[in-house]
Amino acid sequence: MFFNKNVEVRETKNIGRGVFASSDIKKGEVIEVAPILVLQFEDFVDTRWNLLFEYYFWMDDEVILALGYGSLYNHSKENNASYEIDLKTKSIKFTAIKDIKKGDEIFFDYKGENKTKTPLWFEK
């Protein structure tokens, strides 16, 4: 089983599984660095509308599937973490942007740096 001393996966109240702090995490601390799979459209066309559809990071020309706990973090506009994708190392890094208390769910804004007002598909 995958293990990260700072986080654990648990059921949330409303939205399935999420990632929670298993210890206090300070602002600026790296929460997780997870490997990613970089996919082209042809690689995922058959999975587009199945369960995996909800776990991709959609980019301009690529689609990213984060391994580790990477695709289990939930979205919030009141996020306490951010992410950075590094295509050279094929990894995604999650970093605390606020102090996070043990037991708190860790959220990031799925829009990343692009804070457009267009709602995400599930926010409509």
C-alpha angles and dihedrals in degrees: 000000000000113000133195117172094214100051145035135190117241139161114270126217097251115003111048119251127002141172118259133188111254090190135016112287120201125222109271094024118130108243099188142344109205132183117247137207113223110212134187121215092263090056096061106026092110092050096044096108102028129088094290090063090079094054104054127106104223114215133172100275102357140055118218127207111195118212126203107040090322099112094042099068111108129227128253133159083217091060125171096194140044133203137219124195117211110195092186094061093028092232142121122217123205116201131185112245091184134025107278120205124221108272096025118126114244115231134179130188107256089212091065112195090343100088097180118162092232106117120242115249093263095046096067 
